Amino acid sequence: MSLNALLFSYGTLNHPNVQIATFGRVLEGEEDAAIGYELQDILINDFDVISKSGKTTHQILVATDKKDSVVSGKLYYVSPQELRHADDYEVEQYGRREITLKSGKKAWVYMAI
């Protein structure tokens, strides 16, 4: 399996039970951060997502113009197929966008659309 996609996660995709249900394995990652973003709570209505995460409220990344806004998370190397599995996991309020992280690496992230 070629792990050539970068995925930044700040929420439920960091939970091992969600990773196993979504990717079939626990991901190994490194600490990183999104600068110029903040988190907001959203209500989840998708039963499949709730059953995987165990939560009806998730957080969503929102862009700000504040350079002192920082959201910590993990950076994972995943395969293109695993990235598609993450697309299937995320609900319609999230869109996948590529951003530059504090480390300077570009990664996919699920955020407010």
N, C-alpha and C positions, 0 to 999 in steps of 0.2 A: 504494500500500500504506500503510495507516494504522499507524504505529509508536506505539501508545498503551499498550503493556504494558511494564512494567519487569521485567527479569530480572537477578538478581545471580548471578554465577558466580565460583567460587573454584578451579575445577578444569579438567577436560578441555574444557568448553564455552568456555574461553578460547583453545584451540588453533585456529589458522586452518584446519587440515585437518579438524578435527571440525566447525567452523562451516560450511564449504563442504559437507561431507557431510550435515549436519543441516538447514541453512537455505538452502543454495544460494548463499551469499554470506558474506563476511567482515564481522563486526559491528564497529561503532565503539562504543567504550565509554569510561566515565570511572571513575577510581579511587574506591572506596568500601570500607566494611568492615562486618562483622557483629560487634556487641559482645555478649558473653555466650555465645559459641559457640567450639568448638574442632573440629579435624579429626581423624578417625581413618581408618586404612586399612581397606579391604574388598577381598575377592577378587571379581573379575568373571568370570562363566562364560558370558556371552552373546557368542557369536562375532561378531555384527554390531557390537556396541559395541567389542569388542577390535580388530576390523579397522579401525574408525574412529579409535580413540584410540591404538592400538599398545601398549596396556598391559593387563595382567591384574589389576593392583592400582590402584584409584582411591581418592580420599579422599572422605569423607562428613562433612557438617556435623552436629555434635551440640550440642544446647543444654546449657549449664552454668548454675550460679547465680553464676558468677564474673564480676564486672563488668570485671575486668582481662583476660579472655579475648577476644582480638580476631582475627578472620580477615579478611585483606585479599583483595580481589577486584576485579572490574569490574562496573559497572552498564551494562546494554545496553537500548536501546529496541528492542522487537521488536513484530511484529504478533501478533494473537491466533492466526493460523494458524501462525506460527513457534513460538509457545509450545506449540501442540499437537505440532509436530514435535519439540520438546525433550522433551515428555512421552513420545513414542515412543522417543527415544534412551535415556532414563534407565531403569535396571533396577529390579526390584521392591523393592530395599532403600531406594530414594529415594522420598520423597513431596514433592509441590510444596506449599509453604506460603508465606504472605505474612508478611514480617517488616519491621520498621523498621530501616533502616541508620543508620550513624553520621551520614550527611548529613541524616537526618530523613526521607528518602524511603522510601516503602513499595514493596517489590519482591517478586516471586516468587523463591523459591530452592528448590533441590532439596536435601533434608536427610534425616537418619535419621527413619524413621517409627516 
